[in-house]
């Protein structure tokens, strides 16, 4: 993908015309769904545990360096999220440090993801700060292209 071109329009649709891009209905939920769907390859879900760091890496099997995106997959109702919902890790933070406890990167061979074990975790959702009561209700999932 050379460029990400986002435009507001009345109906969600994917288009190709020189540059890959997305059109969405103007709300962030549609945009998030469009972005996640663009990252077709994905890893297994790695369960999280409160206060326990997690570090994973695995080969991606692509030529070049892929663009990774990490989400937390909700596995049980928590913080207003329902099982099956995916929330980008960039929306999570530790209130004590105001830092996202997740890091993701890639190189020509592997994708790397880390969780620093920080707890409690808050998430920005719908313009509000929401407390996630237990990270055991979420799994880390990684998409790449």
Legacy VTK file of the C-alpha trace (Angstrom):
# vtk DataFile Version 3.0
C-alpha trace
ASCII
DATASET POLYDATA
POINTS 145 float
0.000 0.000 0.000
1.618 3.248 -1.100
-0.782 5.726 0.462
-3.835 5.605 2.636
-6.424 7.967 1.228
-9.444 8.485 3.474
-12.469 10.386 2.209
-15.847 10.997 3.765
-18.785 9.826 1.674
-22.371 8.679 2.268
-21.731 4.934 2.051
-18.802 2.708 3.091
-16.892 1.264 0.163
-13.391 0.222 -0.774
-11.941 1.597 -3.966
-8.759 1.242 -5.967
-7.518 3.924 -8.298
-3.783 4.368 -8.274
-3.695 4.364 -4.510
-5.396 2.036 -2.082
-7.871 3.875 0.056
-11.130 3.786 1.899
-14.329 5.717 1.935
-16.360 5.581 5.079
-19.633 6.926 6.367
-17.996 9.491 8.603
-17.951 7.652 11.905
-14.902 6.122 13.570
-16.463 2.653 13.869
-16.721 2.423 10.074
-13.206 3.765 9.666
-11.825 1.229 12.162
-13.629 -1.636 10.404
-12.227 -0.477 7.062
-8.693 -0.276 8.420
-8.838 -3.695 10.068
-10.271 -5.295 6.926
-7.341 -3.899 4.918
-4.957 -5.957 7.027
-5.931 -9.351 5.663
-3.313 -11.546 7.325
-3.655 -12.089 11.055
-2.114 -13.977 13.924
-3.690 -16.178 16.506
-5.085 -14.412 19.564
-2.676 -14.289 22.506
-4.469 -14.274 25.892
-3.459 -11.501 28.312
-3.059 -11.678 32.080
-3.242 -8.727 34.464
0.230 -7.508 35.450
2.053 -10.146 33.375
4.207 -8.924 30.468
3.770 -10.636 27.110
6.278 -10.699 24.274
5.614 -12.516 20.999
7.342 -12.663 17.657
6.689 -14.738 14.602
7.690 -14.879 10.923
5.313 -13.057 8.574
6.332 -14.831 5.366
6.196 -11.726 3.164
8.812 -10.106 0.976
9.805 -6.779 2.499
8.681 -5.224 5.755
4.925 -5.459 6.412
2.767 -2.893 8.183
1.475 -4.459 11.431
-1.602 -3.419 13.414
-2.460 -4.775 16.863
-5.918 -4.996 18.416
-7.346 -6.369 21.628
-10.023 -8.951 20.976
-12.716 -8.869 23.659
-13.444 -12.384 24.956
-15.848 -11.483 27.809
-17.938 -8.383 28.569
-15.707 -5.690 30.059
-15.601 -1.890 29.954
-18.675 -1.764 27.731
-17.105 -4.049 25.123
-18.718 -7.301 23.982
-17.078 -10.596 23.011
-15.781 -10.466 19.452
-15.196 -6.698 19.408
-11.697 -5.574 18.409
-10.196 -2.364 19.771
-6.936 -0.906 18.434
-4.161 -1.007 21.050
-3.441 2.650 20.317
-6.578 3.534 22.312
-5.331 1.809 25.502
-3.178 3.500 28.126
-1.976 3.087 31.691
-3.399 6.033 33.711
-0.342 6.164 35.994
2.052 6.808 33.103
-0.377 7.936 30.339
1.560 5.585 28.046
0.208 2.852 25.794
1.363 -0.474 27.319
1.599 -2.138 23.891
4.324 -1.913 21.240
4.350 -3.505 17.796
6.962 -3.477 15.059
8.168 -5.535 12.120
11.257 -6.174 10.075
11.967 -8.133 6.900
11.555 -11.470 8.707
9.345 -11.109 11.787
6.577 -9.227 13.559
7.140 -8.323 17.212
4.522 -7.388 19.807
5.024 -6.519 23.452
2.750 -5.798 26.398
4.565 -4.300 29.397
2.187 -5.872 31.929
0.949 -2.504 33.154
-2.330 -2.548 35.051
-4.937 -1.068 35.389
-5.652 -0.274 31.781
-7.973 2.420 30.517
-9.249 2.922 26.978
-10.568 5.935 25.125
-13.965 4.912 23.754
-16.559 7.210 22.245
-14.658 10.263 23.501
-14.724 9.002 27.103
-12.228 7.219 29.305
-13.333 3.666 30.129
-11.702 1.372 32.705
-11.015 -2.196 31.656
-11.525 -4.287 34.785
-9.494 -7.326 33.715
-7.136 -7.920 30.814
-7.993 -11.608 31.057
-11.153 -10.560 29.167
-9.031 -9.654 26.120
-6.528 -11.293 23.792
-3.867 -9.589 21.674
-4.352 -10.100 17.948
-2.070 -8.815 15.194
-2.939 -8.007 11.584
-0.428 -7.251 8.853
-0.150 -6.620 5.147
LINES 1 146
145 0 1 2 3 4 5 6 7 8 9 10 11 12 13 14 15 16 17 18 19 20 21 22 23 24 25 26 27 28 29 30 31 32 33 34 35 36 37 38 39 40 41 42 43 44 45 46 47 48 49 50 51 52 53 54 55 56 57 58 59 60 61 62 63 64 65 66 67 68 69 70 71 72 73 74 75 76 77 78 79 80 81 82 83 84 85 86 87 88 89 90 91 92 93 94 95 96 97 98 99 100 101 102 103 104 105 106 107 108 109 110 111 112 113 114 115 116 117 118 119 120 121 122 123 124 125 126 127 128 129 130 131 132 133 134 135 136 137 138 139 140 141 142 143 144
